[in-house]
Amino acid sequence: MKNIISKVILGSFVVGAVGMANAQKIDAKAKKILDDITANYNSKKNSYFKFSFGSGLNEQVTKTEPGIYYSSGDKYKLKIMETEQIFDGNKIYNINAEDMEVTIAKPNGSSALFSPINYLSTYRNDYNVTYNGKKTVNGVNADFIKLTPVKANGIKYVYIFIDSAKKQMVKLEQHGSNKDVAVIAIKEYKENQDLDPNMFVFDKNKFKNYVITEL
């Protein structure tokens, strides 16, 4: 399970940009829904998600673990199991408590950072977007939007389920070309909290016994 978690956090959700293509198609209704919730999230001082993270093979989720996600502007902190990821606005810090390892890297211009809502921005260039009607998800009559890559990027398709009344995401499913599946189901959402000023700061002194590699 640890390897699957690491692969998704450090790999699958760091989606390479493929650029605009003439064949790209974006459904107008789906675009409005995505843009509305993007504007809603961007209007907040900060956001917090508590979610369940499911993963598996052959399109079947076989393991589910809890996760938490904080964001403020372009900074964020994500934690699933023993793996934590911090982006301080400059560098990404991948912290693996089980292996006692930290990897530090700068994001490059051809990648999108992980977040439960990263597809709200990357869809504009990288995906064909269709509106697939309504579907009940976790008791919510959610709008169902499907993203299909314009160009091969390791992802077969992405499903996004949105509570349009609240302008919030309910669930996200990422289906890989190799039949891997990763699912984020939002369990709790909070906004505009009084966060610790050091929430998005990596303190090297707390990891003196870790192997730290800067790429």
Secondary structure as GFF3:
##gff-version 3
##sequence-region A 1 215
A	DSSP	alpha_helix	2	7	.	.	.	ID=ss1
A	DSSP	pi_helix	8	12	.	.	.	ID=ss2
A	DSSP	beta_strand	15	16	.	.	.	ID=ss3
A	DSSP	alpha_helix	28	42	.	.	.	ID=ss4
A	DSSP	beta_strand	47	56	.	.	.	ID=ss5
A	DSSP	beta_strand	63	72	.	.	.	ID=ss6
A	DSSP	beta_strand	75	80	.	.	.	ID=ss7
A	DSSP	beta_strand	83	87	.	.	.	ID=ss8
A	DSSP	beta_strand	92	96	.	.	.	ID=ss9
A	DSSP	beta_strand	101	105	.	.	.	ID=ss10
A	DSSP	beta_strand	111	112	.	.	.	ID=ss11
A	DSSP	alpha_helix	119	126	.	.	.	ID=ss12
A	DSSP	beta_strand	127	137	.	.	.	ID=ss13
A	DSSP	beta_strand	140	149	.	.	.	ID=ss14
A	DSSP	beta_strand	155	163	.	.	.	ID=ss15
A	DSSP	beta_strand	168	176	.	.	.	ID=ss16
A	DSSP	beta_strand	181	191	.	.	.	ID=ss17
A	DSSP	three_ten_helix	204	207	.	.	.	ID=ss18
A	DSSP	beta_strand	211	214	.	.	.	ID=ss19
###
